[in-house]
């Protein structure tokens, strides 16, 4: 009997025993690292988002015979799945496979028929197994039906009965393509997003842009200054004569002030009063944060107290929109066109910002003598671009402004007035009028009015028709956009009066708080003087 007889009698096994003797997890090479990122089977390889209509691209590969009856199906496609609409649009423009870069056309697209269960998940229609990222999936190119490989192996390949399991249509073994095979490293490497050609191009473009990019904030001032500096540097390299560019950087602040003055001209009268945030929005008090910043930063001057900060131009505008909503009044504009007048009602109490922009442009004469540059019968007619190309126009804010979506305002009927845009929050001056209900435009374009007079003239505009480029066959011109009624002036007057009243109240409170403090300090000084025995007073003692 040894001393350590029971040293091996353990109720557990060690990590070494688990990995070596019992087939446990093996240690991988830490230096190698598995960086592959196969695309999930239910995601489009182009948009990297879940697809709704799956499709694949077929390649032109010659078929070959095999003696094995249980062989894995031969590849005639990369197996990468796309959304049908995305890949069709991409091929029409680039004519190449976005994953492999091979030349392709829309004729190479095969729409897949994938089944879903009651839970809305993709599954095999034969075995009813839900597809996952570890499922072996195949498709029949002749019918486009997608099955689990186990079902095809047992019912088609082993029995040599090559008929579609759903339709019964005969097919050849070479017409089977693999969509996903987790055990095939070559096939999974094709599905690796790191190897997608279109993503590689984007990464290369980003790398190149970062090389030439600077840390300067991109705004009109910075871009203008940097453009002029780069032009001077280019001239220096060509002539060999150096120039001083310091004056360009010092003048940028002046240019910024001029741009701010132009962009904020709609609230210039209120900004001139220099109101605080509590004057514009009563009850809201925000400090300038100087005390906290000086406490944590050695680069700022020392401040022992915080003061209420001034209101910004955007906060003043928000107060104006609030007053417009409270007034609850509509605006009315008449578009005098070459084919009759259109009377428009504007929802100034709901889409305040958009209506303000439209009315201000009308008052400036921005829409006078411009054309309707786009017309689509049974859809809409569009105007608002002085260039007449559909790509111009500027808002009354001098910059694009945000959308205003409201459940009460929808494209529900003929004659709806809505904003045209090039994407979210990109509204400028262009607008359109619908010829019918357009529910698909809801929450994409801001509705801010409707036609309340001249619907017969709207019928005339639609009857003119358009060419293949959606341009009216006859010129339709807006002779004048006349503002008949507007609550904008009333709201601006009410805002200015409110700000002045609040500033006067705040000034009165400040003065009332200062006076008691001064009186108290004077009283304390007098009492201290009387209590001092060294001063001559009523109880002073003569020194002998």
LONU-178926 format. One record per residue (C-alpha): x negated, y, z; residue number from 1. Coordinates in Angstrom, 3 decimals, padded with zeros to 6 digits. Example, Ala and Ser with C-alpha at 12.3 -4.5 7.8 and 13.67 -1.06 7.14 Angstrom:
<rs>
((-012.300,-004.500,007.800),1),
((-013.670,-001.060,007.140),2),
</rs>
This chain:
<rs>
((000.000,000.000,000.000),1),
((-001.509,003.254,-001.056),2),
((-001.205,006.489,000.747),3),
((000.622,008.238,-002.118),4),
((002.838,005.277,-002.968),5),
((006.020,007.333,-003.375),6),
((004.505,010.362,-005.144),7),
((006.118,009.319,-008.444),8),
((009.552,008.637,-006.942),9),
((011.256,011.825,-008.148),10),
((014.873,012.524,-008.866),11),
((013.913,014.706,-011.855),12),
((011.618,014.671,-014.886),13),
((009.007,017.246,-015.727),14),
((009.012,019.488,-018.799),15),
((006.120,017.488,-020.265),16),
((007.994,014.208,-019.865),17),
((011.099,015.736,-021.412),18),
((009.269,017.043,-024.501),19),
((006.963,014.028,-025.081),20),
((008.668,010.888,-023.799),21),
((012.343,011.749,-024.138),22),
((012.399,013.690,-027.405),23),
((013.081,017.083,-025.868),24),
((012.358,020.512,-027.283),25),
((008.911,020.840,-028.882),26),
((006.785,023.939,-028.486),27),
((006.604,025.862,-031.745),28),
((003.622,027.710,-033.059),29),
((003.930,031.095,-031.394),30),
((001.815,032.768,-034.083),31),
((003.960,031.491,-036.954),32),
((007.375,032.739,-035.785),33),
((010.557,032.035,-037.706),34),
((011.597,035.373,-039.198),35),
((014.108,034.034,-041.711),36),
((017.590,035.563,-041.648),37),
((019.994,033.523,-043.774),38),
((023.108,035.404,-044.770),39),
((026.255,034.162,-042.963),40),
((028.321,032.050,-045.346),41),
((031.378,034.328,-045.043),42),
((029.533,037.574,-045.886),43),
((029.009,039.209,-049.270),44),
((025.338,039.308,-050.295),45),
((025.834,042.751,-051.839),46),
((027.759,044.674,-049.170),47),
((026.633,042.444,-046.246),48),
((030.250,042.522,-045.053),49),
((032.883,039.756,-044.953),50),
((034.321,039.090,-048.386),51),
((038.000,038.799,-049.284),52),
((037.706,037.220,-052.751),53),
((034.615,034.956,-052.807),54),
((032.649,034.506,-056.029),55),
((029.244,033.167,-057.142),56),
((027.000,033.686,-060.158),57),
((026.342,030.681,-062.395),58),
((022.888,030.276,-063.918),59),
((022.052,028.620,-067.216),60),
((020.261,025.459,-066.021),61),
((020.231,022.313,-068.160),62),
((021.696,019.240,-066.485),63),
((019.591,016.130,-065.816),64),
((020.588,012.565,-065.078),65),
((019.719,010.707,-061.894),66),
((019.723,007.064,-060.986),67),
((020.806,007.637,-057.397),68),
((024.558,007.642,-056.884),69),
((024.352,009.330,-053.476),70),
((022.155,012.207,-054.606),71),
((022.816,015.739,-053.418),72),
((024.600,017.807,-056.082),73),
((022.386,019.624,-058.553),74),
((022.009,023.369,-058.362),75),
((023.473,025.449,-061.198),76),
((023.812,028.499,-058.980),77),
((021.822,030.172,-056.254),78),
((024.794,029.457,-053.984),79),
((024.861,033.012,-052.687),80),
((028.459,034.218,-052.327),81),
((029.635,037.739,-053.202),82),
((032.878,039.615,-053.005),83),
((034.420,039.533,-056.479),84),
((035.057,043.283,-056.728),85),
((031.569,044.198,-055.492),86),
((029.669,041.873,-057.824),87),
((031.814,042.778,-060.848),88),
((031.148,046.492,-060.326),89),
((027.429,045.856,-059.763),90),
((027.021,043.757,-062.926),91),
((028.812,046.306,-065.083),92),
((026.265,048.913,-063.995),93),
((022.992,046.995,-063.544),94),
((023.534,043.696,-065.458),95),
((021.324,041.679,-063.099),96),
((021.684,039.365,-060.110),97),
((021.255,041.539,-056.978),98),
((019.692,038.591,-055.120),99),
((017.300,037.051,-057.646),100),
((016.973,039.856,-060.193),101),
((017.878,037.583,-063.135),102),
((019.764,039.037,-066.096),103),
((023.499,038.485,-065.605),104),
((026.814,039.667,-067.005),105),
((030.379,039.465,-065.761),106),
((030.749,036.222,-067.766),107),
((028.498,034.534,-065.175),108),
((030.982,035.201,-062.361),109),
((032.876,032.232,-060.939),110),
((035.745,033.013,-058.582),111),
((035.928,030.525,-055.721),112),
((039.127,029.098,-054.299),113),
((038.437,028.791,-050.575),114),
((041.178,027.659,-048.228),115),
((042.038,029.213,-044.843),116),
((043.690,027.557,-041.884),117),
((046.490,029.009,-039.763),118),
((043.935,030.934,-037.705),119),
((042.653,032.677,-040.833),120),
((039.302,030.843,-040.885),121),
((037.703,029.314,-043.972),122),
((037.891,025.514,-043.898),123),
((037.736,022.407,-046.072),124),
((041.214,021.642,-047.488),125),
((040.524,017.886,-047.338),126),
((038.851,017.307,-043.965),127),
((040.319,020.498,-042.389),128),
((036.926,021.178,-040.787),129),
((036.244,024.869,-040.206),130),
((033.229,026.118,-042.162),131),
((030.348,027.544,-040.119),132),
((026.818,028.687,-040.859),133),
((025.711,025.060,-040.348),134),
((028.231,023.489,-042.752),135),
((027.186,021.812,-045.994),136),
((029.494,023.365,-048.599),137),
((029.875,022.581,-052.305),138),
((032.124,023.848,-055.100),139),
((033.410,022.451,-058.371),140),
((032.566,024.933,-061.127),141),
((035.394,023.699,-063.362),142),
((038.121,024.585,-060.859),143),
((036.313,026.835,-058.359),144),
((037.604,024.772,-055.406),145),
((035.330,024.643,-052.332),146),
((034.975,021.498,-050.159),147),
((032.817,020.136,-047.386),148),
((030.013,018.012,-048.860),149),
((031.056,015.067,-046.675),150),
((034.432,014.912,-048.410),151),
((032.901,015.042,-051.902),152),
((030.254,012.484,-050.953),153),
((032.728,009.927,-049.633),154),
((035.607,010.452,-052.087),155),
((033.807,011.433,-055.299),156),
((030.128,010.554,-055.413),157),
((030.124,007.170,-053.639),158),
((033.265,006.007,-055.423),159),
((032.105,007.524,-058.738),160),
((035.551,009.041,-059.055),161),
((034.764,012.573,-060.246),162),
((038.170,014.202,-060.077),163),
((039.001,017.365,-058.175),164),
((040.330,016.482,-054.724),165),
((043.064,019.125,-054.973),166),
((044.065,019.372,-058.630),167),
((042.968,015.923,-059.840),168),
((041.155,017.506,-062.794),169),
((038.119,015.441,-063.935),170),
((034.647,016.970,-063.763),171),
((031.030,015.968,-064.178),172),
((028.551,015.551,-061.373),173),
((026.451,018.323,-062.885),174),
((029.411,020.669,-062.370),175),
((028.973,020.542,-058.587),176),
((027.072,023.452,-057.031),177),
((025.822,023.799,-053.478),178),
((026.953,026.921,-051.661),179),
((025.213,026.173,-048.370),180),
((022.926,023.345,-047.240),181),
((021.258,024.003,-043.853),182),
((018.869,021.069,-044.429),183),
((017.600,022.411,-047.767),184),
((014.879,024.940,-046.923),185),
((014.546,026.091,-050.520),186),
((018.239,026.843,-050.807),187),
((018.346,028.588,-047.432),188),
((015.322,030.706,-048.362),189),
((017.317,032.036,-051.335),190),
((020.065,033.021,-048.874),191),
((017.528,034.856,-046.695),192),
((018.386,038.569,-046.680),193),
((014.674,039.395,-046.564),194),
((014.372,037.994,-050.109),195),
((017.301,039.887,-051.673),196),
((015.995,041.995,-054.552),197),
((018.431,044.885,-054.073),198),
((017.513,045.172,-050.383),199),
((013.794,045.057,-051.186),200),
((014.236,047.994,-053.557),201),
((016.030,049.981,-050.857),202),
((013.259,049.246,-048.348),203),
((010.607,050.331,-050.845),204),
((012.499,053.546,-051.578),205),
((012.786,054.292,-047.857),206),
((009.067,053.725,-047.374),207),
((008.238,056.097,-050.218),208),
((010.649,058.733,-048.916),209),
((009.122,058.515,-045.421),210),
((005.666,059.110,-046.871),211),
((006.741,062.445,-048.350),212),
((009.254,063.327,-045.632),213),
((008.479,065.913,-042.970),214),
((009.745,066.327,-039.433),215),
((011.275,069.700,-040.271),216),
((015.035,069.856,-039.841),217),
((016.802,069.673,-043.196),218),
((018.958,072.734,-043.675),219),
((019.260,075.309,-046.473),220),
((016.641,077.566,-044.881),221),
((014.052,074.841,-044.308),222),
((014.552,073.355,-047.743),223),
((014.179,076.744,-049.432),224),
((011.024,077.608,-047.517),225),
((009.429,074.189,-048.068),226),
((010.293,074.311,-051.775),227),
((008.528,077.662,-052.135),228),
((005.530,076.464,-050.116),229),
((005.191,073.330,-052.249),230),
((005.346,075.463,-055.390),231),
((002.567,077.694,-054.038),232),
((000.444,074.650,-053.137),233),
((000.955,073.269,-056.637),234),
((-000.174,076.577,-058.146),235),
((-003.224,076.595,-055.849),236),
((-004.256,073.132,-057.026),237),
((-003.951,074.209,-060.654),238),
((-005.705,077.603,-060.381),239),
((-008.002,077.014,-057.396),240),
((-006.889,080.311,-055.784),241),
((-005.431,080.030,-052.273),242),
((-002.539,082.163,-051.047),243),
((-001.237,082.935,-047.574),244),
((002.181,081.382,-046.873),245),
((002.628,082.532,-043.266),246),
((005.070,085.236,-044.313),247),
((007.421,082.580,-045.642),248),
((007.686,080.872,-042.253),249),
((008.218,084.159,-040.373),250),
((010.958,085.234,-042.779),251),
((012.884,081.969,-042.335),252),
((014.518,083.209,-039.127),253),
((015.810,086.301,-040.961),254),
((017.248,084.126,-043.713),255),
((018.908,081.900,-041.080),256),
((020.554,084.939,-039.491),257),
((021.902,086.010,-042.879),258),
((023.295,082.526,-043.542),259),
((024.947,082.419,-040.099),260),
((026.544,085.817,-040.748),261),
((028.021,084.587,-044.033),262),
((029.272,081.266,-042.615),263),
((030.809,082.939,-039.544),264),
((032.458,085.912,-041.227),265),
((035.909,084.475,-040.419),266),
((035.257,084.935,-036.674),267),
((032.901,087.914,-036.882),268),
((035.304,090.287,-035.074),269),
((035.512,087.961,-032.055),270),
((031.789,087.133,-032.061),271),
((031.036,090.882,-031.977),272),
((032.660,091.045,-028.517),273),
((030.176,088.400,-027.247),274),
((032.851,086.527,-025.267),275),
((032.081,083.737,-022.839),276),
((033.532,080.268,-023.269),277),
((036.071,080.948,-020.489),278),
((037.308,084.018,-022.413),279),
((038.084,081.958,-025.514),280),
((039.302,078.839,-023.753),281),
((040.606,079.747,-020.270),282),
((039.816,077.149,-017.639),283),
((036.710,075.832,-019.396),284),
((033.407,076.934,-017.897),285),
((030.099,075.755,-019.353),286),
((026.789,077.115,-018.142),287),
((023.719,077.913,-020.227),288),
((021.651,075.321,-018.295),289),
((018.669,077.630,-017.851),290),
((018.182,076.758,-014.169),291),
((017.962,073.024,-014.798),292),
((015.752,073.436,-017.864),293),
((013.320,075.708,-016.004),294),
((013.237,073.217,-013.134),295),
((012.201,070.318,-015.375),296),
((010.105,072.154,-017.978),297),
((006.995,074.251,-017.466),298),
((007.358,075.919,-020.886),299),
((010.497,077.906,-019.945),300),
((010.819,080.945,-017.729),301),
((011.936,080.470,-014.122),302),
((015.675,080.783,-013.496),303),
((017.301,080.267,-010.095),304),
((020.922,080.389,-011.220),305),
((023.065,079.417,-014.182),306),
((025.283,081.785,-016.111),307),
((028.343,080.948,-018.182),308),
((027.287,080.600,-021.796),309),
((028.776,082.483,-024.716),310),
((031.383,080.937,-026.990),311),
((030.209,079.529,-030.309),312),
((031.798,080.184,-033.693),313),
((033.263,076.681,-033.773),314),
((034.850,077.109,-030.331),315),
((036.410,080.382,-031.462),316),
((037.827,078.628,-034.530),317),
((039.270,075.851,-032.367),318),
((041.032,078.489,-030.257),319),
((042.447,079.985,-033.464),320),
((043.737,076.586,-034.637),321),
((045.356,076.104,-031.222),322),
((047.234,079.396,-031.536),323),
((048.350,078.482,-035.074),324),
((049.767,075.201,-033.791),325),
((051.598,077.007,-030.968),326),
((053.145,079.519,-033.384),327),
((054.763,076.646,-035.321),328),
((055.134,078.684,-038.515),329),
((054.730,077.619,-042.133),330),
((052.885,079.431,-044.902),331),
((054.086,079.946,-048.468),332),
((052.022,080.386,-051.637),333),
((053.141,080.738,-055.247),334),
((050.926,079.289,-057.989),335),
((051.700,081.243,-061.153),336),
((050.589,078.903,-063.950),337),
((050.660,079.159,-067.729),338),
((053.554,076.664,-067.729),339),
((055.665,078.133,-064.921),340),
((055.495,078.823,-061.215),341),
((055.024,076.328,-058.383),342),
((056.164,077.381,-054.902),343),
((054.155,075.695,-052.148),344),
((054.981,075.301,-048.464),345),
((051.873,074.978,-046.254),346),
((051.881,073.140,-042.912),347),
((049.914,075.800,-041.010),348),
((051.129,074.369,-037.698),349),
((049.810,070.852,-038.392),350),
((046.829,071.079,-040.776),351),
((045.624,074.432,-039.470),352),
((042.037,074.355,-040.710),353),
((042.927,073.171,-044.230),354),
((045.750,075.700,-044.597),355),
((043.500,078.520,-043.380),356),
((040.926,077.541,-046.004),357),
((043.530,077.438,-048.802),358),
((045.167,080.747,-047.856),359),
((041.856,082.585,-047.510),360),
((040.748,081.366,-050.937),361),
((044.064,082.515,-052.399),362),
((043.687,085.958,-050.789),363),
((040.182,086.290,-052.239),364),
((041.488,085.450,-055.718),365),
((039.334,082.334,-055.835),366),
((041.982,080.304,-057.679),367),
((042.941,083.063,-060.128),368),
((042.349,082.228,-063.806),369),
((041.025,078.688,-063.212),370),
((042.307,075.548,-064.942),371),
((043.750,072.232,-063.867),372),
((040.767,070.106,-064.900),373),
((042.269,066.647,-064.238),374),
((045.672,065.134,-064.995),375),
((046.768,061.527,-064.571),376),
((050.426,060.958,-065.534),377),
((052.491,059.136,-062.880),378),
((049.701,059.904,-060.372),379),
((048.596,063.510,-059.836),380),
((047.230,066.784,-061.243),381),
((044.079,068.389,-059.792),382),
((042.621,071.915,-059.700),383),
((040.460,074.185,-057.545),384),
((037.102,073.966,-059.358),385),
((036.006,077.282,-060.956),386),
((033.554,075.393,-063.182),387),
((036.303,073.154,-064.566),388),
((034.095,070.068,-064.310),389),
((035.499,068.508,-061.144),390),
((032.173,068.695,-059.322),391),
((032.198,072.354,-058.227),392),
((033.981,074.497,-055.688),393),
((033.223,076.025,-052.289),394),
((035.360,076.311,-049.174),395),
((036.170,079.541,-047.358),396),
((033.768,078.335,-044.641),397),
((030.966,078.231,-047.285),398),
((030.337,074.611,-046.228),399),
((032.412,071.395,-046.534),400),
((034.828,070.945,-043.648),401),
((036.387,067.944,-041.925),402),
((039.586,066.027,-042.622),403),
((042.839,066.604,-040.718),404),
((044.898,063.426,-040.669),405),
((048.372,063.436,-039.135),406),
((050.953,060.654,-039.082),407),
((053.687,063.159,-039.928),408),
((051.941,064.157,-043.174),409),
((051.685,061.394,-045.766),410),
((051.703,061.053,-049.555),411),
((055.314,059.901,-049.343),412),
((056.915,061.506,-052.407),413),
((056.487,063.604,-055.528),414),
((055.067,067.125,-055.122),415),
((052.769,066.500,-052.120),416),
((049.880,069.000,-051.861),417),
((046.651,067.360,-050.692),418),
((042.900,068.002,-050.620),419),
((040.527,066.361,-053.094),420),
((037.199,065.228,-051.693),421),
((034.108,063.161,-052.434),422),
((034.231,061.197,-049.187),423),
((035.038,061.661,-045.508),424),
((034.825,065.264,-044.236),425),
((033.784,066.707,-047.612),426),
((036.684,069.093,-048.325),427),
((035.899,072.286,-050.243),428),
((038.320,074.103,-052.591),429),
((039.732,071.360,-054.843),430),
((043.301,070.161,-054.325),431),
((045.853,068.027,-056.139),432),
((049.631,067.643,-056.411),433),
((051.130,064.157,-056.628),434),
((053.573,063.002,-059.316),435),
((054.840,060.107,-057.188),436),
((054.431,058.381,-053.826),437),
((050.741,057.573,-053.186),438),
((050.574,055.745,-049.864),439),
((047.092,054.391,-050.666),440),
((045.741,057.944,-050.277),441),
((046.902,058.248,-046.650),442),
((044.067,058.715,-044.133),443),
((041.724,059.397,-047.070),444),
((042.919,062.816,-048.227),445),
((044.325,065.595,-046.049),446),
((047.968,066.464,-046.753),447),
((048.601,070.148,-046.020),448),
((051.686,071.140,-048.009),449),
((054.311,070.299,-050.608),450),
((056.085,071.789,-053.622),451),
((059.412,073.336,-052.534),452),
((060.185,075.213,-055.733),453),
((059.449,074.672,-059.424),454),
((059.690,070.885,-059.589),455),
((060.961,071.270,-063.160),456),
((057.695,073.026,-064.014),457),
((055.811,070.154,-062.381),458),
((057.643,067.835,-064.789),459),
((056.405,069.979,-067.680),460),
((052.818,069.653,-066.471),461),
((053.085,065.878,-066.260),462),
((054.638,065.681,-069.747),463),
((051.576,067.361,-071.292),464),
((049.609,064.142,-070.897),465),
((045.840,063.566,-070.763),466),
((043.043,062.103,-072.865),467),
((040.811,059.147,-072.014),468),
((038.692,061.364,-069.743),469),
((041.802,062.381,-067.744),470),
((041.674,065.958,-069.026),471),
((044.967,067.664,-069.986),472),
((045.718,067.646,-073.711),473),
((046.675,071.330,-073.380),474),
((045.003,073.939,-071.222),475),
((046.880,074.487,-067.962),476),
((045.694,077.618,-066.187),477),
((046.468,079.146,-062.786),478),
((047.062,082.797,-063.631),479),
((047.347,083.868,-059.987),480),
((047.686,082.294,-056.538),481),
((049.803,084.728,-054.518),482),
((050.258,084.402,-050.752),483),
((053.934,085.079,-050.016),484),
((053.916,084.463,-046.259),485),
((051.169,083.503,-043.822),486),
((050.885,083.198,-040.020),487),
((047.074,083.488,-040.220),488),
((046.928,087.247,-039.522),489),
((049.281,086.884,-036.546),490),
((047.121,084.110,-035.076),491),
((043.900,086.097,-035.533),492),
((045.455,089.170,-033.905),493),
((046.713,087.066,-030.987),494),
((043.272,085.504,-030.535),495),
((041.515,088.872,-030.493),496),
((044.009,090.236,-027.959),497),
((043.666,087.159,-025.747),498),
((039.863,087.380,-025.725),499),
((039.891,091.083,-024.839),500),
((042.431,090.510,-022.050),501),
((040.391,087.686,-020.554),502),
((037.188,089.723,-020.746),503),
((038.865,092.638,-018.924),504),
((040.197,090.309,-016.216),505),
((036.756,088.798,-015.745),506),
((035.168,092.243,-015.541),507),
((037.735,093.359,-012.926),508),
((037.112,090.279,-010.797),509),
((033.354,090.892,-010.923),510),
((033.711,094.499,-009.784),511),
((036.145,093.528,-007.001),512),
((033.656,090.951,-005.734),513),
((030.757,093.436,-005.741),514),
((032.467,096.236,-003.701),515),
((033.091,094.223,-000.477),516),
((029.527,093.003,-000.574),517),
((028.155,096.555,-000.721),518),
((030.419,097.701,002.153),519),
((029.387,094.754,004.289),520),
((025.697,095.441,003.698),521),
((026.134,099.119,004.675),522),
((027.957,098.171,007.899),523),
((025.253,095.714,008.886),524),
((022.561,098.324,008.277),525),
((024.350,100.878,010.512),526),
((024.775,098.377,013.336),527),
((021.134,097.466,013.205),528),
((020.170,101.110,013.327),529),
((022.263,101.756,016.457),530),
((020.915,098.717,018.243),531),
((017.330,099.856,017.716),532),
((016.265,101.551,021.047),533),
((013.358,103.361,019.425),534),
((015.692,105.659,017.468),535),
((017.106,108.841,018.983),536),
((020.787,108.434,019.843),537),
((023.435,108.733,022.464),538),
((021.639,106.485,024.991),539),
((018.071,107.604,024.212),540),
((015.755,107.981,027.240),541),
((013.204,110.743,027.684),542),
((009.681,109.603,028.333),543),
((007.908,111.556,031.106),544),
</rs>
